[in-house]
Amino acid sequence: MDSKRDKEQDADCEKITAVLLKSRTGEFDLESILFLKLRGLGIHDLGCIGECVNLEKLDLSGNNITNLAPLASLRLLSVLGLSANRISNLEPLRSCESLQHLNLAGNIISSIESLHSLQPLRKLENIRLKDNTYNYTNPVCRNSSYRNIVLEMFPNIKVLDGERVVGRGSELYQLCKDIDETIKAGLYKNGQLVEHPDCKPWVEDNYWEIKRSNNAIIEEAYKQFNDVLHECRLLNNRATHVISQTERSMSLKKQPKQYAI
C-alpha cells in the first residue's frame, strides 16, 4: 500500500503543477515565487513553471528534462541550475535576458552551434558545461578547442566550468593549476612514481611564525584574536564535558534493571 502511494507521489512530480509549486514554496500566488528548488524529483515536463514570472533563482538539477520551452517567459531569472538532465536544445533560454549563472553540466549538448542561443545573454558571466567533481559533462566538451571557442563566443564570461578566467583571482588560479601540473609531471617517470628521499622543506622551520609588530592597531587586533580563540577553547571544553555527561547518563538508562531474589 505504501509503495503504491509513493509511486503516485512520484508520478505527481513528473510534471510541474501549481499544486506542487505552492506546496514547495508556501506561496499562494505563483507570481510571488522568487526562489525555487526542485532537484531530483524525476521531472520531465516543466508544466506551469512559466507562470512564475518573477522567479530569480531556479534549481532543476537531477531530473529528466528535455524541453526548456516553459522557461522562455522567465525574464528576471538570474541563476539557473539544469545539471544532470537530458537537454540538447538551449533555444528557449535566449529570452532569459537576466541570466548570469547557468549550470548545464551532465546533459547531451553535442555541438558548439547549440551554444549560439546563449550569445544574446549579455549578463551571462558564469557558465558550466562540465563538472569534474560529479563527473558531469557534455559531448561538446570533447572538442579540443572547446574552451577557447566558448571564451571567444562569450567575452563577458568570468567563470567557465568552475574556473575563474578573468578578474580577481584568475591569475592565482592559473598559477596554482600550472604548479599542480608541473608537480604531477615530476612525480611520475615512465608511469612510475618517482621517490625523492633527499627532499627538504622549501622554507625554514620558523618561516610561518607570526612576527609581532609595533603597530598599535595590529597589536590590538592580535590581542582580540587571542581573546576570541581563548573563549572558543573554553566553549569547546565545556561542550565536550556536557556531551560526555549526556552520553554517560544515556548509557546508564539503557542498562537493564536488576532485581535481587
Secondary structure as the mmCIF struct_conf table of DSSP 4:
data_model
#
loop_
_struct_conf.conf_type_id
_struct_conf.id
_struct_conf.beg_label_comp_id
_struct_conf.beg_label_asym_id
_struct_conf.beg_label_seq_id
_struct_conf.end_label_comp_id
_struct_conf.end_label_asym_id
_struct_conf.end_label_seq_id
HELX_RH_AL_P HELX_RH_AL_P1 ASP A 2 CYS A 13
TURN_TY1_P TURN_TY1_P1 GLU A 14 GLU A 14
STRN STRN1 LYS A 15 LYS A 15
HELX_RH_AL_P HELX_RH_AL_P2 ALA A 18 THR A 25
BEND BEND1 PHE A 28 ASP A 29
HELX_RH_3T_P HELX_RH_3T_P1 LEU A 30 SER A 32
STRN STRN2 PHE A 35 LYS A 37
TURN_TY1_P TURN_TY1_P2 ARG A 39 GLY A 40
BEND BEND2 LEU A 41 LEU A 41
STRN STRN3 ASP A 45 ASP A 45
TURN_TY1_P TURN_TY1_P3 GLY A 47 CYS A 48
HELX_RH_3T_P HELX_RH_3T_P2 ILE A 49 GLU A 51
TURN_TY1_P TURN_TY1_P4 VAL A 53 ASN A 54
STRN STRN4 LYS A 57 ASP A 59
BEND BEND3 GLY A 62 ASN A 63
HELX_RH_3T_P HELX_RH_3T_P3 ALA A 69 SER A 73
TURN_TY1_P TURN_TY1_P5 ARG A 75 LEU A 76
STRN STRN5 VAL A 79 GLY A 81
BEND BEND4 ALA A 84 ASN A 85
HELX_RH_3T_P HELX_RH_3T_P4 GLU A 91 SER A 95
TURN_TY1_P TURN_TY1_P6 GLU A 97 SER A 98
STRN STRN6 HIS A 101 ASN A 103
BEND BEND5 GLY A 106 ASN A 107
HELX_RH_3T_P HELX_RH_3T_P5 ILE A 112 LEU A 118
TURN_TY1_P TURN_TY1_P7 GLN A 119 PRO A 120
TURN_TY1_P TURN_TY1_P8 ARG A 122 LYS A 123
STRN STRN7 ASN A 126 ARG A 128
BEND BEND6 LEU A 129 LEU A 129
STRN STRN8 ASP A 131 ASP A 131
TURN_TY1_P TURN_TY1_P9 ASN A 132 ASN A 135
STRN STRN9 TYR A 136 TYR A 136
HELX_RH_3T_P HELX_RH_3T_P6 PRO A 139 ARG A 142
BEND BEND7 ASN A 143 ASN A 143
TURN_TY1_P TURN_TY1_P10 SER A 144 SER A 145
HELX_RH_AL_P HELX_RH_AL_P3 TYR A 146 MET A 153
TURN_TY1_P TURN_TY1_P11 PRO A 155 ASN A 156
STRN STRN10 VAL A 159 LEU A 160
TURN_TY1_P TURN_TY1_P12 ASP A 161 GLY A 162
STRN STRN11 GLU A 163 ARG A 164
BEND BEND8 VAL A 166 GLY A 167
TURN_TY1_P TURN_TY1_P13 ARG A 168 GLY A 169
HELX_RH_AL_P HELX_RH_AL_P4 SER A 170 LEU A 187
STRN STRN12 TYR A 188 LYS A 189
TURN_TY1_P TURN_TY1_P14 ASN A 190 GLY A 191
STRN STRN13 GLN A 192 LEU A 193
HELX_LH_PP_P HELX_LH_PP_P1 VAL A 194 GLU A 195
TURN_TY1_P TURN_TY1_P15 PRO A 197 ASP A 198
BEND BEND9 TRP A 202 VAL A 203
TURN_TY1_P TURN_TY1_P16 ASP A 205 TRP A 208
BEND BEND10 GLU A 209 GLU A 209
HELX_LH_PP_P HELX_LH_PP_P2 ILE A 210 ARG A 212
BEND BEND11 ASN A 214 ASN A 214
HELX_RH_AL_P HELX_RH_AL_P5 ALA A 216 LYS A 254
BEND BEND12 GLN A 255 GLN A 255
HELX_LH_PP_P HELX_LH_PP_P3 PRO A 256 LYS A 257
#
